[in-house]
Amino acid sequence: MFNKPLLPCLLAMLCSLSSTVAADTLDSVQQRGHLKCGVTTGVPGFSMPNTRGEWNGLDVDLCRAIAAATLGDASKTKFVPLTTKERFTALQSGEVDVLTRNTTWNQTRDSQLGLNFAGINFYDGQGFMVMKDLGVTRLDQMDGATICIQSATTSEQNLADYFRFKEMSYKTVVFETNAQALQGFEARRCDLFTTDTSQLYGHRLTMQAPAEAMILPEIISKEPLGPVVRQGDDRWFRVVKWTHNAMINAEELGVTAANAETMKQSQNPDIRRLLGVEGPRGKGLDLPRDWVYQVITQVGNYGESFERNLGQRSPLKIARGLNALWVDGGLHYAPPIR
């Protein structure tokens, strides 16, 4: 039988251990000399290794930006591929310093896992892909459908909520990864493949016959995706949050990887503060005065990252839509650096 008087002591020890893991992330990263980022096992446009084993994607760029801010070198990164089931445990245990892994921000994850979301780097929503020869054009035609889906994701709950509300029936075929779910879909084990819409576009490119599949117009959920850190380490939380904010502010101010050096001569006070010419510089974040300059020159602003990984300069060619800046009708709006 468990000794009840020992329970408070054990809980205190666990809390102390968790606090220790979380308390010195910035120091640990700088002493170690590289940043450990949890990424996906492979999602085109977000985090995916190329044929040379080099990781690319929107989430990969954010990881490299954090390395540029904290270490002065965007290449000092180690990417740790994690499944949906592994990702939170890996962060909680200290195996990785940050998750930059298309993870949906919701109340449960933000309040019950000992984690903090440090912003939203992509506004997404759950969608569905179907083979064209099925003759389906709308989701409401899919009563009784069999659906390929990845386990341990918000997609499962969204699916249950939507079909229950619509009074439609369905069956799921559950897979460990989205890549496996896509294979099941291609093998005709299911009628639909569901995940975040942006991922559907990416995964469709990897199919043997992409033209045979289409993405239905319905979006059934809100999926705000962003970087995640451990609770109890406000300094590291601020660093990750403001790195993301800096990339958005840089796009709004027209500061790019190509012009950041000449922009130091700008008389615009917002640009001068952004690039560390004046203002707070790295004070309060325990970062060098040129930390934003390093981020932008080595990685680029948010728009540059979006376009080469997801936008018109990428194979996916996803429109900015909700992921445009607020001044262009989108949702990206960053607090000012001042």
C-alpha positions as CSV (number, residue, x, y, z in Angstrom):
1,M,0.0,0.0,0.0
2,F,1.2,3.5,-0.8
3,N,2.4,5.6,2.1
4,K,0.1,8.6,2.0
5,P,2.3,10.9,4.1
6,L,5.0,10.5,1.5
7,L,2.7,11.9,-1.3
8,P,3.2,15.6,-0.6
9,C,6.9,15.1,-0.4
10,L,7.0,13.2,-3.7
11,L,4.9,15.9,-5.4
12,A,7.2,18.6,-4.0
13,M,10.2,16.8,-5.4
14,L,8.6,16.4,-8.8
15,C,7.7,20.1,-8.9
16,S,11.2,21.0,-7.9
17,L,12.7,18.8,-10.6
18,S,10.3,20.3,-13.2
19,S,11.2,23.8,-12.1
20,T,14.9,23.0,-12.3
21,V,14.6,21.7,-15.9
22,A,12.7,24.9,-16.9
23,A,14.5,27.5,-14.9
24,D,17.8,28.0,-16.8
25,T,17.0,27.3,-20.5
26,L,18.7,30.4,-21.9
27,D,21.8,29.7,-19.8
28,S,21.8,26.0,-20.8
29,V,21.5,26.9,-24.5
30,Q,24.3,29.4,-24.4
31,Q,26.6,27.1,-22.3
32,R,25.8,24.1,-24.6
33,G,26.4,26.2,-27.7
34,H,23.4,25.0,-29.7
35,L,19.6,25.0,-29.5
36,K,17.5,21.8,-29.4
37,C,14.2,22.2,-31.3
38,G,11.4,19.6,-31.4
39,V,10.0,19.4,-34.9
40,T,7.7,17.1,-36.8
41,T,8.7,13.8,-38.3
42,G,8.1,15.5,-41.7
43,V,5.5,18.0,-42.9
44,P,6.3,19.8,-46.1
45,G,6.5,23.6,-45.6
46,F,6.8,23.4,-41.8
47,S,9.6,21.0,-40.9
48,M,11.0,18.5,-43.4
49,P,14.5,17.3,-44.2
50,N,15.6,17.5,-47.8
51,T,17.6,14.9,-49.7
52,R,20.8,16.1,-48.0
53,G,19.3,15.8,-44.6
54,E,18.9,19.6,-44.1
55,W,15.8,20.7,-42.3
56,N,13.6,23.3,-44.0
57,G,10.2,24.9,-43.2
58,L,8.4,27.7,-41.4
59,D,8.9,26.1,-38.0
60,V,12.5,25.3,-38.8
61,D,13.1,29.0,-39.6
62,L,11.7,30.0,-36.3
63,C,14.0,27.6,-34.5
64,R,17.0,29.0,-36.5
65,A,15.8,32.6,-35.6
66,I,15.9,31.7,-31.9
67,A,19.4,30.4,-32.3
68,A,20.5,33.6,-34.1
69,A,19.0,35.7,-31.3
70,T,20.5,33.7,-28.5
71,L,23.8,32.4,-30.0
72,G,24.4,34.8,-32.8
73,D,24.4,31.8,-35.3
74,A,21.3,30.4,-36.9
75,S,23.1,27.2,-37.8
76,K,23.7,26.2,-34.2
77,T,20.6,24.1,-34.0
78,K,19.8,20.5,-33.5
79,F,16.4,19.3,-34.8
80,V,14.7,16.4,-32.9
81,P,11.9,14.8,-34.9
82,L,9.0,14.0,-32.6
83,T,5.6,12.3,-33.1
84,T,2.5,13.9,-31.7
85,K,2.6,11.5,-28.8
86,E,6.2,12.3,-28.0
87,R,6.3,16.1,-28.4
88,F,5.0,17.3,-25.0
89,T,6.9,14.7,-23.0
90,A,10.1,15.6,-24.8
91,L,9.6,19.3,-23.9
92,Q,8.6,18.6,-20.3
93,S,11.6,16.4,-19.7
94,G,14.1,18.9,-21.2
95,E,15.0,16.7,-24.2
96,V,14.3,19.8,-26.3
97,D,14.4,23.5,-25.4
98,V,11.4,24.5,-27.5
99,L,8.8,22.9,-29.7
100,T,8.6,24.6,-33.1
101,R,6.3,21.9,-34.4
102,N,2.9,23.0,-35.8
103,T,1.2,22.5,-32.5
104,T,-2.3,23.9,-31.8
105,W,-2.7,26.3,-29.0
106,N,-5.8,25.5,-26.9
107,Q,-6.9,25.9,-23.3
108,T,-6.1,22.3,-22.1
109,R,-2.6,22.4,-23.4
110,D,-1.9,25.8,-22.1
111,S,-3.2,25.1,-18.6
112,Q,-2.7,21.4,-17.8
113,L,0.6,20.4,-19.3
114,G,3.0,22.8,-17.6
115,L,3.7,24.5,-20.9
116,N,3.4,28.0,-22.4
117,F,2.6,28.9,-26.0
118,A,4.8,31.8,-27.0
119,G,2.8,33.1,-30.0
120,I,1.1,32.0,-33.2
121,N,3.2,31.6,-36.3
122,F,0.5,30.1,-38.5
123,Y,-3.3,30.4,-38.4
124,D,-4.7,27.1,-39.7
125,G,-7.9,25.0,-39.7
126,Q,-8.7,21.3,-40.1
127,G,-9.7,20.2,-43.6
128,F,-10.3,17.1,-45.7
129,M,-8.8,15.5,-48.8
130,V,-10.7,13.1,-51.0
131,M,-10.0,11.3,-54.3
132,K,-11.6,13.0,-57.2
133,D,-13.1,9.8,-58.7
134,L,-15.3,9.5,-55.6
135,G,-17.4,12.3,-57.1
136,V,-17.6,14.3,-53.8
137,T,-17.4,18.1,-53.7
138,R,-18.7,18.8,-50.2
139,L,-18.1,17.3,-46.7
140,D,-21.9,16.9,-46.1
141,Q,-21.9,14.3,-48.8
142,M,-19.7,12.0,-46.6
143,D,-22.2,10.5,-44.1
144,G,-20.8,7.1,-43.2
145,A,-17.3,7.9,-44.5
146,T,-14.1,6.1,-43.3
147,I,-11.5,8.7,-42.4
148,C,-7.7,8.4,-42.1
149,I,-6.4,10.4,-39.2
150,Q,-3.3,10.8,-37.1
151,S,-3.6,9.8,-33.4
152,A,-3.1,12.2,-30.4
153,T,-4.0,15.3,-32.2
154,T,-6.8,17.9,-31.9
155,S,-8.1,16.6,-35.2
156,E,-9.7,13.6,-33.5
157,Q,-11.9,15.8,-31.2
158,N,-12.7,18.2,-34.0
159,L,-13.8,15.4,-36.1
160,A,-16.1,13.9,-33.4
161,D,-17.6,17.3,-32.6
162,Y,-18.3,18.1,-36.3
163,F,-19.9,14.8,-37.3
164,R,-22.0,14.7,-34.1
165,F,-23.2,18.2,-34.6
166,K,-24.1,17.4,-38.2
167,E,-25.7,14.1,-37.2
168,M,-23.5,12.2,-39.5
169,S,-21.8,8.9,-38.9
170,Y,-18.1,8.0,-39.6
171,K,-15.4,5.5,-38.9
172,T,-11.7,6.3,-38.3
173,V,-8.5,4.5,-39.3
174,V,-5.9,5.8,-36.9
175,F,-2.2,6.1,-37.7
176,E,0.9,7.1,-35.7
177,T,2.0,9.8,-38.2
178,N,0.3,11.9,-40.9
179,A,2.7,10.3,-43.5
180,Q,1.2,6.9,-42.5
181,A,-2.3,8.3,-42.7
182,L,-1.6,9.6,-46.2
183,Q,-0.3,6.2,-47.3
184,G,-3.6,4.6,-46.0
185,F,-5.6,7.2,-47.9
186,E,-3.6,6.5,-51.1
187,A,-4.2,2.8,-50.6
188,R,-7.9,3.5,-50.4
189,R,-8.2,2.3,-46.9
190,C,-10.4,5.3,-46.2
191,D,-12.5,7.8,-48.1
192,L,-11.1,10.9,-46.5
193,F,-7.8,12.1,-45.1
194,T,-8.0,14.8,-42.5
195,T,-5.5,17.1,-40.8
196,D,-4.7,20.8,-40.8
197,T,-5.4,22.3,-44.3
198,S,-1.9,23.6,-44.8
199,Q,-0.6,20.1,-44.2
200,L,-3.0,18.6,-46.7
201,Y,-1.5,20.8,-49.4
202,G,2.0,19.7,-48.4
203,H,1.2,16.0,-48.2
204,R,-0.7,16.0,-51.5
205,L,2.6,17.0,-53.2
206,T,4.2,13.8,-51.9
207,M,1.5,11.5,-53.4
208,Q,2.3,9.3,-56.3
209,A,-0.6,11.0,-58.3
210,P,-1.3,14.4,-56.6
211,A,-3.7,15.4,-59.4
212,E,-6.1,12.5,-58.4
213,A,-6.8,14.1,-55.0
214,M,-8.6,17.3,-54.1
215,I,-9.1,19.3,-50.9
216,L,-12.7,20.0,-49.9
217,P,-13.6,23.6,-49.2
218,E,-14.9,23.1,-45.6
219,I,-12.7,24.2,-42.6
220,I,-14.1,22.7,-39.4
221,S,-11.9,24.2,-36.7
222,K,-9.5,26.9,-35.6
223,E,-5.9,25.7,-35.4
224,P,-3.6,28.5,-34.2
225,L,-0.1,26.9,-34.4
226,G,2.9,28.2,-32.5
227,P,6.1,27.6,-30.5
228,V,5.8,26.0,-27.1
229,V,8.1,26.3,-24.0
230,R,8.0,25.0,-20.5
231,Q,6.3,27.0,-17.7
232,G,8.4,28.4,-14.9
233,D,11.1,30.0,-17.2
234,D,9.8,33.5,-18.0
235,R,13.2,34.6,-19.4
236,W,13.2,31.9,-22.0
237,F,9.5,32.4,-22.7
238,R,10.2,36.1,-23.4
239,V,13.1,35.3,-25.7
240,V,11.0,32.9,-27.9
241,K,8.0,35.2,-27.9
242,W,10.0,38.3,-28.9
243,T,12.0,36.5,-31.6
244,H,8.7,35.7,-33.3
245,N,7.4,39.2,-32.7
246,A,10.6,40.7,-34.2
247,M,10.2,38.7,-37.4
248,I,6.6,40.0,-37.8
249,N,7.6,43.6,-37.0
250,A,10.5,43.4,-39.5
251,E,8.1,42.5,-42.3
252,E,5.7,45.3,-41.4
253,L,8.6,47.8,-41.3
254,G,10.1,46.5,-44.6
255,V,13.3,45.2,-43.1
256,T,14.6,42.2,-44.9
257,A,17.6,40.0,-44.9
258,A,19.0,41.9,-47.9
259,N,18.5,45.5,-46.6
260,A,18.9,45.1,-42.9
261,E,22.4,46.6,-43.0
262,T,21.4,49.7,-44.9
263,M,18.2,50.0,-42.8
264,K,20.5,50.8,-39.8
265,Q,20.8,54.3,-41.3
266,S,17.0,54.8,-41.4
267,Q,15.6,57.7,-39.4
268,N,12.5,55.8,-38.7
269,P,12.6,55.3,-34.9
270,D,10.8,52.0,-35.1
271,I,13.4,50.6,-37.5
272,R,16.2,51.9,-35.4
273,R,14.8,50.3,-32.3
274,L,14.2,47.0,-34.1
275,L,17.8,46.8,-35.3
276,G,19.3,47.8,-32.0
277,V,20.6,51.2,-33.1
278,E,18.7,52.8,-30.2
279,G,16.0,51.9,-27.7
280,P,15.9,48.9,-25.5
281,R,18.2,46.8,-27.7
282,G,18.6,43.4,-25.9
283,K,18.0,44.8,-22.4
284,G,15.5,42.8,-20.4
285,L,15.9,39.8,-22.6
286,D,19.6,39.2,-21.7
287,L,20.5,39.2,-25.4
288,P,23.1,41.2,-27.4
289,R,22.0,44.6,-28.7
290,D,22.0,43.3,-32.3
291,W,19.9,40.2,-31.7
292,V,17.1,41.2,-34.1
293,Y,19.7,42.2,-36.7
294,Q,21.2,38.7,-36.5
295,V,17.7,37.1,-36.8
296,I,16.8,39.1,-39.9
297,T,20.1,38.9,-41.7
298,Q,20.5,35.2,-41.1
299,V,16.8,34.0,-41.4
300,G,14.7,36.9,-42.7
301,N,11.4,38.4,-41.7
302,Y,8.2,36.5,-41.3
303,G,7.0,37.2,-44.8
304,E,10.3,36.0,-46.3
305,S,10.1,32.8,-44.4
306,F,6.4,32.3,-45.3
307,E,7.0,32.8,-49.0
308,R,9.9,30.5,-49.4
309,N,8.4,27.7,-47.4
310,L,4.6,27.9,-48.0
311,G,3.9,30.8,-50.3
312,Q,4.4,31.6,-54.0
313,R,8.1,30.8,-54.0
314,S,7.4,27.3,-52.6
315,P,5.9,24.3,-54.3
316,L,2.8,24.6,-52.0
317,K,1.9,28.1,-53.2
318,I,-0.5,28.7,-50.2
319,A,-2.0,32.2,-50.2
320,R,-1.2,34.4,-47.2
321,G,-4.9,34.7,-46.2
322,L,-5.2,34.9,-42.4
323,N,-1.4,34.7,-42.2
324,A,-1.0,38.1,-43.8
325,L,-0.1,41.1,-41.7
326,W,-2.9,43.0,-40.1
327,V,-2.3,46.0,-42.4
328,D,-3.0,43.6,-45.3
329,G,-6.2,42.1,-43.9
330,G,-4.6,39.2,-42.0
331,L,-4.2,38.4,-38.3
332,H,-0.5,38.9,-37.7
333,Y,0.0,41.8,-35.4
334,A,3.1,42.0,-33.2
335,P,3.6,44.3,-30.1
336,P,6.2,47.0,-30.8
337,I,9.8,46.8,-29.8
338,R,10.3,49.9,-27.7
